[in-house]
Amino acid sequence: MEKQIIALCGDKFHGKDTFANFFVKHYGFQRLVFADPLKECAAVAFGLPVAEFHDVALKETVIPGYPGWTYRKVLEFLGTEVFRTNFEGIWKNTLENKLKASQGGRFVVTDMRFIDEGDMLRKHGARLVRIVNPRVDATPDIGECQRLKLHPSMWMHKLIDVDSVIENSDTVDALEHKAHTIYAQFFGGY
């Protein structure tokens, strides 16, 4: 089977994981996440269960014993300032190696944040999709993000050239219908 890859980007809490779950549930896609190896590194470094770094409810919680360092802030700092800055392409290359090792299959990437990640995925035939939810606060425009010194992982996805934009402004069932429509549009069938 030829690879089928969908890569998602968008602001936090806009429905990327929910959208991805439909592809896993209905079409047998396997979830790939750029941040999984980072979360494993952070868990080892901080002596915490990796599940804590995956727990959405803990993202803004301060890590015990590390005042001012939330789970999110640790992942942003390690992922970008430590690894991306010093080992260019590390997360992109790690995920690309997983794709190269597969002999085909269906994959949905839920956390595309940077242009180089989108470029690599497109090279492997991925279809890039942005999820937007007007009911949830969005990050400001790029200029305002830079002025506010928001972490690049929070807004760089806005610069990625995508194949489709999905508005998540209705029910979960409506979003599921949009997932089926995207599958048919990109890969045929329903």
C-alpha positions as CSV (number, residue, x, y, z in Angstrom):
1,M,0.0,0.0,0.0
2,E,1.2,3.5,-0.8
3,K,1.6,5.8,2.1
4,Q,-1.3,8.0,3.0
5,I,-0.3,10.9,5.3
6,I,-2.3,13.7,6.7
7,A,-0.5,16.3,8.7
8,L,-2.4,18.7,11.0
9,C,-1.5,22.2,12.3
10,G,-3.4,24.8,14.2
11,D,-3.7,26.6,17.5
12,K,-3.9,24.7,20.8
13,F,-7.4,23.3,21.6
14,H,-8.7,23.9,18.1
15,G,-9.5,20.2,17.5
16,K,-6.4,18.6,15.9
17,D,-6.5,15.5,18.1
18,T,-10.2,15.1,17.7
19,F,-9.9,15.4,13.9
20,A,-7.0,12.9,13.9
21,N,-9.0,10.4,15.9
22,F,-11.5,10.1,13.1
23,F,-8.8,9.0,10.7
24,V,-7.5,6.5,13.3
25,K,-11.0,5.1,14.0
26,H,-12.5,5.0,10.5
27,Y,-9.5,4.5,8.2
28,G,-6.9,2.7,10.3
29,F,-4.4,5.6,10.3
30,Q,-1.6,5.4,12.8
31,R,-0.9,8.6,14.8
32,L,2.6,10.1,14.5
33,V,3.6,12.9,16.8
34,F,6.8,15.1,16.4
35,A,6.8,15.7,20.2
36,D,6.6,12.1,21.4
37,P,10.4,11.6,21.6
38,L,10.7,15.1,23.3
39,K,8.2,14.1,25.9
40,E,10.1,10.9,26.6
41,C,13.3,12.9,27.0
42,A,11.7,15.3,29.4
43,A,10.2,12.5,31.4
44,V,13.6,10.9,31.9
45,A,15.3,14.3,32.6
46,F,12.7,15.3,35.3
47,G,12.2,11.8,36.6
48,L,8.5,11.9,35.9
49,P,6.1,9.4,34.1
50,V,5.9,10.2,30.4
51,A,2.1,10.2,30.8
52,E,2.3,13.4,32.7
53,F,3.8,15.1,29.6
54,H,1.0,13.8,27.5
55,D,-1.7,14.9,30.0
56,V,-3.5,18.0,28.5
57,A,-4.8,18.8,32.0
58,L,-1.3,19.2,33.3
59,K,0.1,21.4,30.5
60,E,-0.1,24.7,32.4
61,T,0.7,23.1,35.8
62,V,4.0,23.9,37.4
63,I,6.3,20.8,37.7
64,P,6.8,20.0,41.4
65,G,10.3,21.2,42.5
66,Y,10.8,23.5,39.5
67,P,9.1,26.9,40.3
68,G,7.9,28.7,37.1
69,W,8.4,25.7,34.9
70,T,5.1,24.3,33.6
71,Y,5.0,21.1,31.6
72,R,4.3,23.2,28.4
73,K,7.2,25.6,29.1
74,V,9.6,22.7,29.7
75,L,8.6,21.1,26.4
76,E,8.9,24.3,24.5
77,F,12.3,25.1,25.9
78,L,13.8,21.7,25.5
79,G,12.2,21.1,22.1
80,T,13.2,24.4,20.6
81,E,15.9,26.3,22.5
82,V,17.9,23.1,23.4
83,F,17.3,20.6,20.7
84,R,16.1,22.5,17.5
85,T,18.7,25.3,18.1
86,N,21.6,22.9,18.7
87,F,20.6,19.9,16.6
88,E,18.9,21.4,13.5
89,G,16.1,19.1,12.2
90,I,16.2,16.7,15.1
91,W,12.4,16.2,15.5
92,K,11.8,16.4,11.7
93,N,14.5,13.8,11.1
94,T,13.2,11.5,13.9
95,L,9.7,11.4,12.4
96,E,11.0,11.2,8.9
97,N,13.0,8.1,9.9
98,K,9.8,6.5,11.1
99,L,8.1,7.2,7.7
100,K,11.1,5.9,5.8
101,A,11.1,2.7,7.8
102,S,7.5,2.0,7.0
103,Q,6.7,0.1,3.9
104,G,3.5,1.9,3.4
105,G,0.5,2.6,5.6
106,R,-1.6,5.4,6.8
107,F,-0.4,8.1,9.1
108,V,-1.9,11.2,10.7
109,V,0.6,13.7,12.2
110,T,-1.1,15.8,14.9
111,D,1.5,18.5,15.8
112,M,3.1,20.0,12.7
113,R,4.4,23.4,14.0
114,F,7.3,24.5,11.8
115,I,7.7,25.1,8.0
116,D,10.5,22.5,7.8
117,E,8.2,19.9,9.3
118,G,5.6,20.7,6.7
119,D,8.2,20.6,3.9
120,M,9.5,17.2,4.9
121,L,6.0,15.8,5.2
122,R,5.0,17.1,1.8
123,K,8.1,15.5,0.4
124,H,6.7,12.2,1.6
125,G,3.3,12.9,-0.1
126,A,1.5,14.3,3.0
127,R,-1.6,16.4,2.7
128,L,-1.4,19.4,5.0
129,V,-4.5,20.6,6.9
130,R,-5.0,23.5,9.2
131,I,-7.7,23.2,11.8
132,V,-9.3,26.5,13.0
133,N,-11.9,26.9,15.7
134,P,-13.4,30.4,15.9
135,R,-15.1,29.5,19.2
136,V,-11.7,29.1,20.9
137,D,-9.1,31.8,21.5
138,A,-6.6,31.9,18.7
139,T,-3.0,33.1,18.9
140,P,-2.7,36.6,17.6
141,D,-1.4,37.4,14.2
142,I,2.3,36.8,13.5
143,G,3.5,40.3,14.2
144,E,1.7,40.5,17.5
145,C,3.0,37.0,18.4
146,Q,6.6,38.3,17.8
147,R,5.9,41.5,19.7
148,L,4.5,39.6,22.7
149,K,7.5,37.2,22.4
150,L,5.3,34.2,22.3
151,H,7.1,30.9,21.8
152,P,7.6,30.1,18.1
153,S,6.0,26.7,18.5
154,M,2.8,28.5,19.3
155,W,2.5,30.5,16.1
156,M,5.0,29.3,13.4
157,H,2.4,26.9,12.0
158,K,0.6,30.0,10.6
159,L,3.4,30.2,8.0
160,I,2.9,26.7,6.7
161,D,1.3,26.5,3.3
162,V,-1.6,24.0,3.7
163,D,-3.7,22.1,1.2
164,S,-6.9,22.6,3.1
165,V,-8.4,24.6,6.0
166,I,-11.0,22.9,8.2
167,E,-13.3,25.1,10.3
168,N,-14.2,23.4,13.5
169,S,-17.2,25.6,14.4
170,D,-20.0,23.1,15.0
171,T,-20.5,19.8,16.6
172,V,-18.1,16.8,16.9
173,D,-20.4,15.0,14.4
174,A,-19.9,17.9,12.0
175,L,-16.2,17.7,12.4
176,E,-16.3,14.0,11.8
177,H,-18.2,14.6,8.6
178,K,-15.5,17.0,7.5
179,A,-12.8,14.3,8.2
180,H,-14.7,11.9,5.9
181,T,-14.9,14.7,3.2
182,I,-11.2,15.4,3.5
183,Y,-10.4,11.7,3.2
184,A,-12.5,11.4,0.1
185,Q,-10.9,14.6,-1.4
186,F,-7.4,13.5,-0.8
187,F,-7.5,9.7,-1.2
188,G,-10.8,8.9,-2.9
189,G,-13.6,6.9,-1.4
190,Y,-15.6,7.5,1.8
